[in-house]
Amino acid sequence: MQNISDNYSILRLKLKELSTERSFQYINPKSREEQVEHLYYQMQQIVNVAGIKAVDILTDMGKLLTVMESPCLLIAPGLSPLLASHYNLCLGTIISLAGDKISELQEYIDDLETLKTKGIYMVTELDRGNNVMGLQTQAYFDEELQQFIINTPVAGACKFMPYLSSDHQPKLAVVMARLWLKEKEYGVHPFIVRCRDQNGKLLRGIKVSKLSTVDMYSSEADHSVTSFDNVRVPYHAFLGGDLNEVTTEGHFLTKNTSKRDIFFNSLCRVEWGKLVLVAALMSHYKMAIAVAIEYSKKRKVNGKNTEFKLSDIATHKLDLANAYVALTASIALYEDTKQRCLTVEQTHEELQHEAAVVKAMCVEIARGALNTCMARAGAHGKMIRNRIAQAVILNDHTATAEGDSLPVLMKIAKDLISRNLVPEQLYDIQTISITTQQALLKLLLSQINLLSQQIREKLDTDENQSLAWNNSTHIAKELAWAYGIYKTAITLRSRSNVQRSFCINHILSNAAWFSANQLVTGEEFQKLRECYEEICIDIFDKEAISVAEEFDIVDLVKMTPIGSDDNALKWMELSRF
Ligand SMILES: Cc1cc2nc3c(=O)[nH]c(=O)nc-3n(C[C@H](O)[C@H](O)[C@H](O)COP(=O)(O)OP(=O)(O)OC[C@H]3O[C@@H](n4cnc5c(N)ncnc54)[C@H](O)[C@@H]3O)c2cc1C
């Protein structure tokens, strides 16, 4: 396997440099409008340095992932989905499905590459989010004028969340709609729709909510509710790729075998999209844990006869070691998946599975850890300047964007059952102690195998077969989670202590299940607890304590008040006393 880590070292350096510029440090906008404009200004700066071309998206996603991983995205959670929509979802869908229309589409591609227009993606509707296969936006073909007419037939079909409410930004959208030809419907397809012209003026028939309408907490972006009223787009705006075509006479030709396959062909960038969004979390995870640990090293606490630091207290060490292990695990899972996705040819099913595991597991493993980082840094941890808050926000946004964690976990469970992906049980390992690496991994495998047996039995015996899956989703969730934990643990193979504490934490958190299924005895739980405490203290003292050096972000940590030479003096300076 080719190692891809160094291919973009210069780009990585340039982006790091950009992230230290004033416009990527603390901003204090006077109004919501100013905040949105500043976000687009930052986007422009990143795009100028990145220089990503459409062809890069087809041939080497490493470049876009490098951009997403960059610390430029630390300042504003809104930058991640904005860049992801522009490059991967909008430009990516156009270039992937251009087929033989590439020359007609070149103008759109040029505009997107140079950011003459920003690309957005409209799939979610007010009534259809995770269940987007049932979306209702319509695209009728007008044979006479050789145009498609896009319509929002009911309120629930309004597109939800795309970045379209700023009045100052040119926007080009890829809109998912149902194709209608001569009173017959032919599935969901992408259409290119110019929504705002070069001056940001809305084009005819497009209605968009005001900037303040979509009041998502902590977002700097211009999310919107959007509806289409007889919006006409040219013939070449239909994106069918090599598999789907609408003839000029209004006939639909397809090489896909079902509407479901058509749907997945249309949403061809969504799997990579999950990896792209997770990439943007990497800098955040690193900063959050590094800043929290920096705080613990500096914060003084009064003892009886002496003064010590938070980092000398066992609860603090254990909590932060736990957070360090979880975030290290999420980062390792991402890196491992990225390496495979960039270097190994994968089928659509394989990519779908990889993307589901990496997105659901990274964000959900990190969720608690990020909250711990914030909580253990007191009021200072809640300050935007100290960067932990943005990590908490972006992680939560990412958990929902491009598929909520729970439905994604359901998809993983379905794969495990229907495609027989359950890893084999290890029967013949003679282990000395339950706390060894091998014994712990064996326990995880036992859990996966038992849960898959339980869900199969439940599905087979449910009296109402049409509701059997819905009635089994709680087991499906446990199965997918156990599998994701195992897959993540495997990626930690080179760091024995981190891997062991990660596995033990899972087993202790699910003690009731392991006990009820007679996989761990009371005595063994006691051993696991003692071992866990011992390893975590060791991890804190020997590894977590130098996390900023490990992630090469000492300079970035130093730019925060917590990381500065003197936190109190920094606040005096900021207060202009
Ligand atoms: C920051 C951000 C940016 C976004 N940007 C865009 C964008 O640019 N373009 C766009 O089109 N959309 C965008 N979205 C929308 C996003 O794709 C949807 O919010 C997402 O798909 C979830 O849909 P929903 O909000 O309707 O939730 P729902 O589908 O209603 O899900 C809510 C909850 O119901 C449960 N649930 C739903 N379905 C199932 C199931 N099958 N099995 C088990 N449980 C289930 C889960 O607990 C889930 O968390 C964005 C969202 C966010 C947060």
The ligand as an SDF file (V2000), in Angstrom:
LIG
                    3D

 53 58  0  0  0  0  0  0  0  0999 V2000
  -24.4960   21.7500    9.5850 C   0  0  0  0  0  0  0  0  0  0  0  0
  -25.4360   21.1200    8.6080 C   0  0  0  0  0  0  0  0  0  0  0  0
  -25.2990   21.3730    7.2550 C   0  0  0  0  0  0  0  0  0  0  0  0
  -26.1780   20.8200    6.3310 C   0  0  0  0  0  0  0  0  0  0  0  0
  -26.0300   21.1230    5.0220 N   0  0  0  0  0  0  0  0  0  0  0  0
  -26.8880   20.6060    4.1130 C   0  0  0  0  0  0  0  0  0  0  0  0
  -26.7650   20.9520    2.7350 C   0  0  0  0  0  0  0  0  0  0  0  0
  -25.8930   21.7200    2.3340 O   0  0  0  0  0  0  0  0  0  0  0  0
  -27.6460   20.4030    1.8560 N   0  0  0  0  0  0  0  0  0  0  0  0
  -28.6160   19.5350    2.2520 C   0  0  0  0  0  0  0  0  0  0  0  0
  -29.3480   19.0480    1.4080 O   0  0  0  0  0  0  0  0  0  0  0  0
  -28.7720   19.2020    3.5590 N   0  0  0  0  0  0  0  0  0  0  0  0
  -27.9370   19.7180    4.4970 C   0  0  0  0  0  0  0  0  0  0  0  0
  -28.0880   19.4000    5.8300 N   0  0  0  0  0  0  0  0  0  0  0  0
  -29.2030   18.5630    6.2430 C   0  0  0  0  0  0  0  0  0  0  0  0
  -28.7980   17.1620    6.6800 C   0  0  0  0  0  0  0  0  0  0  0  0
  -28.3650   16.4080    5.5780 O   0  0  0  0  0  0  0  0  0  0  0  0
  -30.0130   16.5380    7.3830 C   0  0  0  0  0  0  0  0  0  0  0  0
  -30.2690   17.3120    8.5350 O   0  0  0  0  0  0  0  0  0  0  0  0
  -29.7750   15.0970    7.7740 C   0  0  0  0  0  0  0  0  0  0  0  0
  -29.7970   14.2810    6.6320 O   0  0  0  0  0  0  0  0  0  0  0  0
  -30.8380   14.6070    8.7730 C   0  0  0  0  0  0  0  0  0  0  0  0
  -32.1280   14.8500    8.3240 O   0  0  0  0  0  0  0  0  0  0  0  0
  -33.2220   15.5110    9.2990 P   0  0  0  0  0  0  0  0  0  0  0  0
  -32.5970   16.7120    9.8900 O   0  0  0  0  0  0  0  0  0  0  0  0
  -34.4760   15.6740    8.5390 O   0  0  0  0  0  0  0  0  0  0  0  0
  -33.4260   14.4340   10.4680 O   0  0  0  0  0  0  0  0  0  0  0  0
  -34.3690   13.1380   10.4680 P   0  0  0  0  0  0  0  0  0  0  0  0
  -34.2010   12.3850    9.2080 O   0  0  0  0  0  0  0  0  0  0  0  0
  -35.7470   13.5180   10.8550 O   0  0  0  0  0  0  0  0  0  0  0  0
  -33.7150   12.3170   11.6670 O   0  0  0  0  0  0  0  0  0  0  0  0
  -33.8680   12.6840   13.0440 C   0  0  0  0  0  0  0  0  0  0  0  0
  -33.5370   11.5030   13.9270 C   0  0  0  0  0  0  0  0  0  0  0  0
  -34.4990   10.4680   13.7070 O   0  0  0  0  0  0  0  0  0  0  0  0
  -33.9040    9.1950   13.8100 C   0  0  0  0  0  0  0  0  0  0  0  0
  -34.0140    8.4770   12.5140 N   0  0  0  0  0  0  0  0  0  0  0  0
  -34.3200    8.9930   11.2970 C   0  0  0  0  0  0  0  0  0  0  0  0
  -34.3380    8.0180   10.3650 N   0  0  0  0  0  0  0  0  0  0  0  0
  -34.0300    6.8680   10.9980 C   0  0  0  0  0  0  0  0  0  0  0  0
  -33.8830    5.5060   10.5920 C   0  0  0  0  0  0  0  0  0  0  0  0
  -34.0530    5.1480    9.3260 N   0  0  0  0  0  0  0  0  0  0  0  0
  -33.5450    4.6030   11.5260 N   0  0  0  0  0  0  0  0  0  0  0  0
  -33.3670    4.9560   12.8160 C   0  0  0  0  0  0  0  0  0  0  0  0
  -33.4960    6.2170   13.2650 N   0  0  0  0  0  0  0  0  0  0  0  0
  -33.8240    7.1550   12.3790 C   0  0  0  0  0  0  0  0  0  0  0  0
  -32.4600    9.4170   14.1840 C   0  0  0  0  0  0  0  0  0  0  0  0
  -32.3340    9.4140   15.5760 O   0  0  0  0  0  0  0  0  0  0  0  0
  -32.1870   10.8130   13.6620 C   0  0  0  0  0  0  0  0  0  0  0  0
  -31.1260   11.3730   14.3650 O   0  0  0  0  0  0  0  0  0  0  0  0
  -27.2170   19.9530    6.7710 C   0  0  0  0  0  0  0  0  0  0  0  0
  -27.3520   19.6780    8.1380 C   0  0  0  0  0  0  0  0  0  0  0  0
  -26.4820   20.2520    9.0470 C   0  0  0  0  0  0  0  0  0  0  0  0
  -26.6550   19.9550   10.5090 C   0  0  0  0  0  0  0  0  0  0  0  0
  1  2  1  0
  2  3  1  0
  2 52  2  0
  3  4  2  0
  4  5  1  0
  4 50  1  0
  5  6  2  0
  6  7  1  0
  6 13  1  0
  7  8  2  0
  7  9  1  0
  9 10  1  0
 10 11  2  0
 10 12  1  0
 12 13  2  0
 13 14  1  0
 14 15  1  0
 14 50  1  0
 15 16  1  0
 16 17  1  0
 16 18  1  0
 18 19  1  0
 18 20  1  0
 20 21  1  0
 20 22  1  0
 22 23  1  0
 23 24  1  0
 24 25  2  0
 24 26  1  0
 24 27  1  0
 27 28  1  0
 28 29  2  0
 28 30  1  0
 28 31  1  0
 31 32  1  0
 32 33  1  0
 33 34  1  0
 33 48  1  0
 34 35  1  0
 35 36  1  0
 35 46  1  0
 36 37  1  0
 36 45  1  0
 37 38  2  0
 38 39  1  0
 39 40  1  0
 39 45  2  0
 40 41  1  0
 40 42  2  0
 42 43  1  0
 43 44  2  0
 44 45  1  0
 46 47  1  0
 46 48  1  0
 48 49  1  0
 50 51  2  0
 51 52  1  0
 52 53  1  0
M  END
$$$$
